Amino acid sequence: KFFAETHGAMPESTSRRLVKAFLLLVFLDRAGPRLFLPPPSATVPDIPDRLEFSQRKAAATATEEPPTKEKEMLVEVEEGLENAAQDYLADLKQEINEALRDRNETSLVTILNHYGPRSEDAWLASLLMQALKDLLPGMFGAELGFLVTTMAYSEIRAVPVWHVLAEAAIEAALLETHPRAITEMAFGFAWVKWQQPDLFALLHVAFSSCLKTATEEQKNVFAWACTRAGQPATRMLGKPSFKVDMNTAGKLWDRLKSLPKSRKSEVQTLKKDPLPLLMMPEAVPMMHCDALIKLANDEKLWVESSELTSKHLDCDLFVSSR
């Protein structure tokens, strides 16, 4: 074993000399000192040291365990899981892109709630976060606005997710010129009460640049969003209008006039200006209330009301109530 390892570790000429020296020592050891006694000045090759080193090396090599089948199988499983995760991520991004392209709100809300941070599977939540990080840099303002609004309709209230959306919206607001996209972004962030002053300051500037092309509905929604976010746009849009739809108001008034006298006496006027505000106990029968609540439960129409602030980025807290 010694010769084989030494031969593999050294040049052929050196190996041959070493073998001859070793055989000579063995012969001298068996023949005894009377056959040949080297002079005191003679030096003997340091064979024992080399032999000891070779033996230590052989022992170390023997203790090394070759890779087992179990380890090989574990590596294959890990590689398979990694490939499956990448495929899953690619499918998720494709589903989100298709929902954004078709502006399919129902489909996108379903996807977000399934993969979102409120999912029981943390792995699914991490996939959604990675998908957003991959998709947002190349997303246009119209797609981003729809995503922010739909995200507000979903159950996702995790601060890290909304922080990523806010950063993307800040960049988009610098370039976006379409009032619908800006309105949708403002609405989504206001709905969850995302507190980030620089975001709405930029949205103000962006909306003012396309104010002439904005519809009345977009102006009203943007004004509501800014007021809810604590940054009213009264200097740009003026004070809110208290005009109501005459058709709707007429139907309500006719309904009130048709009430029995006993019910009319229960109606209280809470406020007259700037518009009438009335209160009537049990205006909706209890059986109808129960039916409406059951319908809302069955269709999962309840919306989480959460107030998120950018200062909460260091903690994963959910502040929510129905």
C-alpha positions as CSV (number, residue, x, y, z in Angstrom):
1,K,0.0,0.0,0.0
2,F,2.9,2.3,0.9
3,F,4.6,1.7,-2.5
4,A,1.4,2.2,-4.4
5,E,0.5,5.5,-2.8
6,T,4.1,6.8,-3.0
7,H,4.4,5.8,-6.6
8,G,1.2,7.7,-7.4
9,A,2.3,10.8,-5.5
10,M,6.0,11.1,-6.8
11,P,7.8,11.1,-10.2
12,E,8.7,7.6,-11.5
13,S,12.6,8.0,-11.0
14,T,12.2,9.2,-7.4
15,S,9.8,6.4,-6.7
16,R,12.2,3.8,-8.0
17,R,15.1,5.1,-5.9
18,L,12.8,5.1,-2.8
19,V,11.8,1.5,-3.4
20,K,15.4,0.4,-3.7
21,A,16.4,2.2,-0.6
22,F,13.6,0.7,1.3
23,L,14.4,-2.8,0.2
24,L,18.0,-2.3,1.1
25,L,17.0,-1.3,4.6
26,V,14.8,-4.3,5.0
27,F,17.6,-6.5,3.9
28,L,20.1,-4.9,6.3
29,D,17.6,-5.2,9.1
30,R,17.3,-9.0,8.5
31,A,21.0,-9.6,7.9
32,G,22.0,-7.8,11.1
33,P,24.6,-5.1,11.8
34,R,27.6,-7.4,11.2
35,L,27.1,-7.3,7.4
36,F,27.3,-3.6,7.0
37,L,27.8,-0.8,9.5
38,P,27.6,2.7,8.0
39,P,30.3,5.2,9.1
40,P,29.2,7.8,11.6
41,S,29.2,10.5,9.0
42,A,26.9,8.7,6.6
43,T,23.3,9.9,6.3
44,V,20.5,7.5,5.8
45,P,17.5,8.6,3.8
46,D,14.6,9.7,6.0
47,I,12.5,6.8,5.1
48,P,10.7,6.3,8.4
49,D,9.4,9.8,8.4
50,R,8.1,9.4,4.8
51,L,6.6,6.1,5.8
52,E,4.9,7.6,8.8
53,F,3.6,10.5,6.6
54,S,2.3,8.1,4.0
55,Q,0.6,6.0,6.7
56,R,-1.1,9.1,8.2
57,K,-2.3,10.1,4.7
58,A,-3.6,6.6,4.0
59,A,-5.5,6.6,7.3
60,A,-7.1,10.0,6.6
61,T,-8.1,8.8,3.1
62,A,-9.7,5.7,4.6
63,T,-11.8,7.7,7.0
64,E,-13.4,9.8,4.2
65,E,-16.9,8.6,3.5
66,P,-17.8,8.4,-0.2
67,P,-21.2,10.1,-1.1
68,T,-24.0,7.8,-0.2
69,K,-27.2,7.2,-2.3
70,E,-29.2,9.0,0.4
71,K,-27.2,12.2,-0.1
72,E,-27.5,11.9,-3.9
73,M,-31.2,11.5,-3.6
74,L,-31.4,14.6,-1.2
75,V,-29.6,16.7,-3.8
76,E,-31.9,15.5,-6.5
77,V,-35.0,16.4,-4.4
78,E,-33.6,19.9,-3.6
79,E,-32.9,20.5,-7.3
80,G,-36.4,19.3,-8.1
81,L,-38.0,21.6,-5.6
82,E,-36.0,24.6,-6.9
83,N,-37.1,23.9,-10.4
84,A,-40.7,23.5,-9.3
85,A,-40.6,26.8,-7.5
86,Q,-39.3,28.6,-10.6
87,D,-42.0,27.0,-12.7
88,Y,-44.6,28.0,-10.1
89,L,-43.3,31.6,-10.1
90,A,-43.4,31.8,-13.9
91,D,-47.0,30.6,-13.9
92,L,-48.0,33.1,-11.2
93,K,-46.4,36.0,-13.1
94,Q,-48.2,34.9,-16.3
95,E,-51.6,34.7,-14.5
96,I,-51.1,38.2,-13.0
97,N,-50.1,39.6,-16.4
98,E,-53.1,38.1,-18.1
99,A,-55.5,39.5,-15.4
100,L,-53.9,43.0,-15.8
101,R,-54.1,42.8,-19.5
102,D,-57.8,42.0,-19.5
103,R,-58.5,44.2,-16.4
104,N,-60.1,41.2,-14.8
105,E,-60.7,42.4,-11.3
106,T,-62.3,39.2,-10.0
107,S,-59.5,37.0,-11.3
108,L,-56.8,39.2,-9.9
109,V,-58.4,39.5,-6.5
110,T,-58.7,35.7,-6.4
111,I,-55.0,35.3,-7.3
112,L,-53.9,37.9,-4.7
113,N,-55.9,36.4,-1.9
114,H,-54.6,32.9,-2.7
115,Y,-51.0,33.8,-2.8
116,G,-51.1,36.8,-0.5
117,P,-49.4,37.3,2.9
118,R,-52.6,36.2,4.6
119,S,-52.2,32.8,3.0
120,E,-51.7,29.9,5.4
121,D,-48.7,28.9,3.3
122,A,-45.8,31.3,3.8
123,W,-44.1,29.9,0.8
124,L,-47.0,31.1,-1.4
125,A,-46.7,34.5,0.1
126,S,-43.0,34.7,-0.7
127,L,-43.8,33.7,-4.3
128,L,-46.2,36.6,-4.6
129,M,-43.7,39.1,-3.2
130,Q,-41.0,37.8,-5.7
131,A,-43.5,38.0,-8.6
132,L,-44.3,41.6,-7.7
133,K,-40.6,42.5,-7.5
134,D,-40.1,41.0,-10.9
135,L,-43.1,42.5,-12.6
136,L,-43.3,46.0,-11.2
137,P,-40.1,47.5,-12.9
138,G,-41.6,46.8,-16.4
139,M,-45.2,47.7,-15.6
140,F,-46.9,50.7,-17.3
141,G,-48.9,53.2,-15.3
142,A,-52.3,51.9,-16.5
143,E,-51.4,48.4,-15.3
144,L,-50.0,49.6,-12.0
145,G,-53.1,51.7,-11.3
146,F,-55.3,48.7,-11.8
147,L,-53.1,46.5,-9.7
148,V,-53.1,49.0,-6.8
149,T,-56.9,49.4,-6.9
150,T,-57.4,45.6,-7.1
151,M,-54.9,45.1,-4.3
152,A,-57.0,47.4,-2.1
153,Y,-60.0,45.2,-2.8
154,S,-58.1,42.1,-1.8
155,E,-57.3,41.0,1.8
156,I,-53.6,41.9,1.5
157,R,-52.6,44.5,4.1
158,A,-49.0,43.5,4.7
159,V,-46.8,46.6,4.9
160,P,-43.9,45.2,2.8
161,V,-46.2,44.6,-0.1
162,W,-47.7,48.1,0.0
163,H,-44.3,49.6,0.4
164,V,-43.2,47.9,-2.9
165,L,-46.3,49.2,-4.6
166,A,-45.8,52.7,-3.3
167,E,-42.2,52.9,-4.5
168,A,-43.3,51.8,-8.0
169,A,-46.2,54.3,-7.9
170,I,-43.8,57.1,-7.1
171,E,-41.7,56.3,-10.1
172,A,-44.8,56.0,-12.3
173,A,-46.2,59.3,-11.1
174,L,-43.2,61.1,-12.6
175,L,-44.0,59.8,-16.1
176,E,-47.8,59.0,-16.1
177,T,-50.1,61.4,-18.0
178,H,-53.4,59.4,-18.0
179,P,-55.9,60.5,-15.4
180,R,-57.4,57.0,-14.9
181,A,-54.1,55.4,-13.9
182,I,-53.4,58.3,-11.4
183,T,-56.9,58.1,-10.0
184,E,-56.7,54.4,-9.5
185,M,-53.4,54.6,-7.7
186,A,-54.7,57.4,-5.5
187,F,-57.9,55.4,-4.7
188,G,-56.0,52.2,-3.8
189,F,-53.6,53.8,-1.4
190,A,-56.3,56.0,0.1
191,W,-58.5,53.0,0.6
192,V,-56.0,51.3,2.9
193,K,-55.0,54.6,4.4
194,W,-51.3,54.3,3.3
195,Q,-49.6,57.2,5.0
196,Q,-46.8,58.4,2.7
197,P,-46.9,62.2,2.1
198,D,-44.4,62.2,-0.8
199,L,-46.5,59.7,-2.7
200,F,-49.6,61.8,-2.7
201,A,-47.6,65.0,-3.3
202,L,-46.4,63.4,-6.6
203,L,-49.8,62.2,-7.4
204,H,-51.1,65.7,-7.0
205,V,-48.6,67.0,-9.5
206,A,-49.3,64.1,-12.0
207,F,-53.1,64.7,-11.8
208,S,-52.8,68.4,-12.3
209,S,-50.8,67.8,-15.5
210,C,-53.8,65.9,-17.0
211,L,-56.6,67.7,-15.3
212,K,-58.1,68.9,-18.6
213,T,-58.6,65.3,-19.9
214,A,-60.0,63.9,-16.6
215,T,-63.7,63.1,-16.3
216,E,-65.9,64.4,-13.5
217,E,-66.0,61.0,-12.0
218,Q,-62.2,60.8,-12.0
219,K,-62.0,64.2,-10.4
220,N,-64.4,63.2,-7.7
221,V,-62.6,60.0,-6.9
222,F,-59.2,61.7,-6.8
223,A,-60.6,64.4,-4.6
224,W,-62.0,61.8,-2.2
225,A,-58.7,59.8,-2.2
226,C,-56.7,62.9,-1.4
227,T,-59.0,63.9,1.4
228,R,-59.0,60.4,2.9
229,A,-55.2,60.4,2.7
230,G,-55.1,63.7,4.7
231,Q,-53.9,65.8,1.7
232,P,-57.0,67.5,0.2
233,A,-56.7,68.7,-3.4
234,T,-59.0,71.7,-2.8
235,R,-56.5,74.2,-4.4
236,M,-56.5,72.1,-7.6
237,L,-60.1,70.8,-7.7
238,G,-61.9,73.3,-5.5
239,K,-64.3,72.5,-2.6
240,P,-66.4,69.3,-3.0
241,S,-69.8,69.7,-4.5
242,F,-72.9,68.8,-2.5
243,K,-75.0,68.2,-5.6
244,V,-76.9,65.0,-5.6
245,D,-78.5,63.0,-8.3
246,M,-82.0,64.3,-8.6
247,N,-83.5,61.0,-9.8
248,T,-82.1,59.1,-6.8
249,A,-83.1,61.9,-4.4
250,G,-86.6,62.0,-5.8
251,K,-87.2,58.3,-5.3
252,L,-86.0,58.5,-1.7
253,W,-88.2,61.5,-1.0
254,D,-91.2,59.7,-2.5
255,R,-90.4,56.7,-0.3
256,L,-90.4,58.8,2.8
257,K,-93.7,60.5,1.9
258,S,-95.3,57.2,1.4
259,L,-94.5,56.0,5.0
260,P,-97.4,55.7,7.5
261,K,-97.8,58.6,9.9
262,S,-96.6,56.5,12.8
263,R,-93.3,55.9,11.0
264,K,-93.0,59.5,9.8
265,S,-93.0,60.7,13.5
266,E,-89.9,58.5,14.1
267,V,-87.9,60.3,11.4
268,Q,-85.3,62.8,12.9
269,T,-83.6,65.5,11.0
270,L,-79.9,65.5,12.0
271,K,-78.7,68.2,9.7
272,K,-80.2,70.4,7.0
273,D,-77.1,72.1,5.6
274,P,-75.3,71.6,3.3
275,L,-77.8,68.8,2.5
276,P,-80.5,67.1,4.5
277,L,-79.5,64.2,6.7
278,L,-82.3,62.2,8.2
279,M,-82.3,59.2,10.6
280,M,-85.1,56.7,10.9
281,P,-84.9,53.7,13.3
282,E,-85.3,50.3,11.7
283,A,-85.5,51.8,8.2
284,V,-84.6,48.3,6.9
285,P,-86.5,45.4,8.3
286,M,-84.5,43.0,10.4
287,M,-85.2,40.1,8.1
288,H,-83.7,42.1,5.2
289,C,-80.7,43.0,7.3
290,D,-80.1,39.4,8.1
291,A,-80.4,38.5,4.4
292,L,-78.0,41.2,3.4
293,I,-75.4,40.1,6.0
294,K,-75.8,36.5,4.9
295,L,-75.3,37.5,1.3
296,A,-72.2,39.5,2.1
297,N,-70.8,36.6,4.1
298,D,-71.5,34.0,1.3
299,E,-70.0,36.3,-1.4
300,K,-67.1,37.4,0.9
301,L,-67.9,41.0,0.3
302,W,-66.5,42.3,3.5
303,V,-63.6,44.6,3.0
304,E,-60.8,44.9,5.5
305,S,-60.3,48.4,6.8
306,S,-56.6,48.8,7.6
307,E,-54.5,51.9,8.3
308,L,-50.9,51.4,7.1
309,T,-48.0,53.7,7.5
310,S,-44.6,53.6,6.0
311,K,-43.0,54.0,9.4
312,H,-44.1,50.4,10.2
313,L,-41.7,48.9,7.6
314,D,-39.6,47.3,10.3
315,C,-42.3,45.1,11.6
316,D,-44.9,42.8,10.0
317,L,-48.0,44.1,11.8
318,F,-51.6,44.0,10.5
319,V,-53.9,46.7,11.9
320,S,-57.3,45.8,10.7
321,S,-61.0,45.8,11.6
322,R,-64.2,45.1,9.8
